[in-house]
Amino acid sequence: MHELAVTESILSIALDYAERSHAAQVTDIHLVIGRLSSIVDDSVSFYWEIISRDTICSSAALHFTRLPAQLICLDCHTEYEVDQDLIPCPKCNSVKVKVLSGNEFRVESIEITSEEND
């Protein structure tokens, strides 16, 4: 259920940007999410439809880009990438690994139509 709070944050960011940009409508929001984050795209989309209703973001399309996780083995220092679950080092099979990236969650870009275009 944490997707509701995340989606509320996305809406807040989009509305703030729209206000500062004098937008007539927010059309697209591009999100970057690391593979290891626990955010579920469908849940965010579901909540988005509900909470963006009656705002200038109501017709905005959400676009999700998933980034793979980057890890480093703490034993042999091999860096490697995983698309889904954490796995042992492919070189030495050690489970002593550190996550370098893959927990990201950010609004990459927001597309708007300007009030001037009306």
C-alpha atoms as a printed R data frame, in Angstrom:
    type eleno elety resid chain resno       x       y       z
1   ATOM     1    CA   MET     A     1   0.000   0.000   0.000
2   ATOM     2    CA   HIS     A     2   3.044   2.292   0.073
3   ATOM     3    CA   GLU     A     3   2.369   2.944  -3.623
4   ATOM     4    CA   LEU     A     4  -0.394   5.361  -2.563
5   ATOM     5    CA   ALA     A     5   2.123   7.577  -0.741
6   ATOM     6    CA   VAL     A     6   4.546   7.303  -3.659
7   ATOM     7    CA   THR     A     7   1.801   8.232  -6.116
8   ATOM     8    CA   GLU     A     8   0.768  11.193  -3.956
9   ATOM     9    CA   SER     A     9   4.379  12.382  -4.099
10  ATOM    10    CA   ILE     A    10   4.421  12.063  -7.894
11  ATOM    11    CA   LEU     A    11   1.230  14.114  -8.111
12  ATOM    12    CA   SER     A    12   2.635  16.767  -5.774
13  ATOM    13    CA   ILE     A    13   5.827  17.040  -7.852
14  ATOM    14    CA   ALA     A    14   3.842  17.244 -11.109
15  ATOM    15    CA   LEU     A    15   1.417  19.866  -9.776
16  ATOM    16    CA   ASP     A    16   4.266  21.981  -8.406
17  ATOM    17    CA   TYR     A    17   6.116  21.797 -11.720
18  ATOM    18    CA   ALA     A    18   2.929  22.597 -13.650
19  ATOM    19    CA   GLU     A    19   2.227  25.639 -11.498
20  ATOM    20    CA   ARG     A    20   5.779  26.993 -11.831
21  ATOM    21    CA   SER     A    21   5.628  26.414 -15.610
22  ATOM    22    CA   HIS     A    22   2.168  27.936 -16.047
23  ATOM    23    CA   ALA     A    23   0.937  24.694 -17.580
24  ATOM    24    CA   ALA     A    24  -2.533  24.200 -18.961
25  ATOM    25    CA   GLN     A    25  -2.225  20.405 -18.754
26  ATOM    26    CA   VAL     A    26   0.287  17.775 -17.699
27  ATOM    27    CA   THR     A    27   0.429  15.233 -20.526
28  ATOM    28    CA   ASP     A    28   3.171  12.745 -19.613
29  ATOM    29    CA   ILE     A    29   5.230  11.810 -16.577
30  ATOM    30    CA   HIS     A    30   8.335   9.652 -16.987
31  ATOM    31    CA   LEU     A    31   9.396   7.637 -13.951
32  ATOM    32    CA   VAL     A    32  12.652   5.742 -13.386
33  ATOM    33    CA   ILE     A    33  12.449   2.829 -10.975
34  ATOM    34    CA   GLY     A    34  15.228   0.465  -9.942
35  ATOM    35    CA   ARG     A    35  14.578  -3.282 -10.203
36  ATOM    36    CA   LEU     A    36  15.130  -3.733  -6.487
37  ATOM    37    CA   SER     A    37  12.575  -1.146  -5.478
38  ATOM    38    CA   SER     A    38   9.352  -2.621  -4.212
39  ATOM    39    CA   ILE     A    39   7.180  -0.273  -6.262
40  ATOM    40    CA   VAL     A    40   4.536  -1.981  -8.411
41  ATOM    41    CA   ASP     A    41   3.791  -0.124 -11.657
42  ATOM    42    CA   ASP     A    42   0.164  -1.285 -11.847
43  ATOM    43    CA   SER     A    43  -0.521  -0.078  -8.310
44  ATOM    44    CA   VAL     A    44   0.928   3.339  -9.041
45  ATOM    45    CA   SER     A    45  -1.202   3.543 -12.214
46  ATOM    46    CA   PHE     A    46  -4.303   2.488 -10.272
47  ATOM    47    CA   TYR     A    47  -3.795   5.132  -7.582
48  ATOM    48    CA   TRP     A    48  -2.859   7.725 -10.194
49  ATOM    49    CA   GLU     A    49  -6.246   7.436 -11.873
50  ATOM    50    CA   ILE     A    50  -7.966   8.077  -8.550
51  ATOM    51    CA   ILE     A    51  -5.881  10.850  -7.012
52  ATOM    52    CA   SER     A    52  -5.171  12.839 -10.183
53  ATOM    53    CA   ARG     A    53  -8.874  13.107 -10.997
54  ATOM    54    CA   ASP     A    54 -10.053  16.737 -11.150
55  ATOM    55    CA   THR     A    55  -6.490  18.093 -11.502
56  ATOM    56    CA   ILE     A    56  -4.533  19.259 -14.534
57  ATOM    57    CA   CYS     A    57  -2.729  15.912 -14.314
58  ATOM    58    CA   SER     A    58  -5.860  13.809 -14.819
59  ATOM    59    CA   SER     A    59  -5.067  12.830 -18.410
60  ATOM    60    CA   ALA     A    60  -1.315  12.466 -17.928
61  ATOM    61    CA   ALA     A    61   0.184   9.177 -19.034
62  ATOM    62    CA   LEU     A    62   2.657   7.534 -16.688
63  ATOM    63    CA   HIS     A    63   5.718   5.986 -18.343
64  ATOM    64    CA   PHE     A    64   7.807   3.510 -16.356
65  ATOM    65    CA   THR     A    65  11.470   2.764 -17.038
66  ATOM    66    CA   ARG     A    66  12.973  -0.039 -14.952
67  ATOM    67    CA   LEU     A    67  16.707   0.029 -14.290
68  ATOM    68    CA   PRO     A    68  18.635  -3.178 -13.606
69  ATOM    69    CA   ALA     A    69  20.430  -3.575 -10.317
70  ATOM    70    CA   GLN     A    70  24.196  -3.120 -10.230
71  ATOM    71    CA   LEU     A    71  26.083  -5.080  -7.579
72  ATOM    72    CA   ILE     A    72  29.686  -5.528  -6.551
73  ATOM    73    CA   CYS     A    73  31.135  -8.640  -4.967
74  ATOM    74    CA   LEU     A    74  32.880  -7.783  -1.712
75  ATOM    75    CA   ASP     A    75  35.194 -10.800  -2.087
76  ATOM    76    CA   CYS     A    76  36.488 -10.587  -5.681
77  ATOM    77    CA   HIS     A    77  35.313  -7.031  -6.550
78  ATOM    78    CA   THR     A    78  33.448  -8.132  -9.663
79  ATOM    79    CA   GLU     A    79  30.683  -5.739 -10.679
80  ATOM    80    CA   TYR     A    80  27.611  -7.310 -12.254
81  ATOM    81    CA   GLU     A    81  24.026  -6.599 -13.173
82  ATOM    82    CA   VAL     A    82  20.819  -8.424 -12.283
83  ATOM    83    CA   ASP     A    83  17.375  -7.909 -13.754
84  ATOM    84    CA   GLN     A    84  15.273  -9.526 -11.048
85  ATOM    85    CA   ASP     A    85  16.362 -11.086  -7.773
86  ATOM    86    CA   LEU     A    86  19.703 -10.702  -6.072
87  ATOM    87    CA   ILE     A    87  22.045 -13.519  -7.053
88  ATOM    88    CA   PRO     A    88  25.504 -14.583  -5.854
89  ATOM    89    CA   CYS     A    89  28.559 -13.294  -7.652
90  ATOM    90    CA   PRO     A    90  28.782 -14.928 -11.099
91  ATOM    91    CA   LYS     A    91  32.602 -15.093 -10.849
92  ATOM    92    CA   CYS     A    92  33.238 -16.518  -7.362
93  ATOM    93    CA   ASN     A    93  29.698 -17.418  -6.181
94  ATOM    94    CA   SER     A    94  30.049 -15.282  -3.037
95  ATOM    95    CA   VAL     A    95  26.896 -13.940  -1.435
96  ATOM    96    CA   LYS     A    96  28.811 -11.024   0.108
97  ATOM    97    CA   VAL     A    97  27.621  -8.356  -2.287
98  ATOM    98    CA   LYS     A    98  26.864  -4.667  -2.101
99  ATOM    99    CA   VAL     A    99  24.105  -3.000  -4.099
100 ATOM   100    CA   LEU     A   100  25.501  -0.099  -6.130
101 ATOM   101    CA   SER     A   101  22.239   0.828  -7.820
102 ATOM   102    CA   GLY     A   102  18.784  -0.578  -8.361
103 ATOM   103    CA   ASN     A   103  16.830   1.059  -5.535
104 ATOM   104    CA   GLU     A   104  16.201   4.269  -7.485
105 ATOM   105    CA   PHE     A   105  12.867   5.956  -7.795
106 ATOM   106    CA   ARG     A   106  12.589   9.350  -9.427
107 ATOM   107    CA   VAL     A   107  10.511  11.519 -11.703
108 ATOM   108    CA   GLU     A   108  12.728  11.770 -14.779
109 ATOM   109    CA   SER     A   109  10.646  14.286 -16.740
110 ATOM   110    CA   ILE     A   110   7.244  15.925 -16.928
111 ATOM   111    CA   GLU     A   111   5.657  17.000 -20.195
112 ATOM   112    CA   ILE     A   112   3.093  19.772 -20.243
113 ATOM   113    CA   THR     A   113   1.055  21.888 -22.580
114 ATOM   114    CA   SER     A   114   1.501  25.573 -21.956
115 ATOM   115    CA   GLU     A   115  -1.248  28.069 -21.190
116 ATOM   116    CA   GLU     A   116   0.185  30.110 -24.058
117 ATOM   117    CA   ASN     A   117  -0.782  27.361 -26.544
118 ATOM   118    CA   ASP     A   118  -4.494  27.697 -25.756
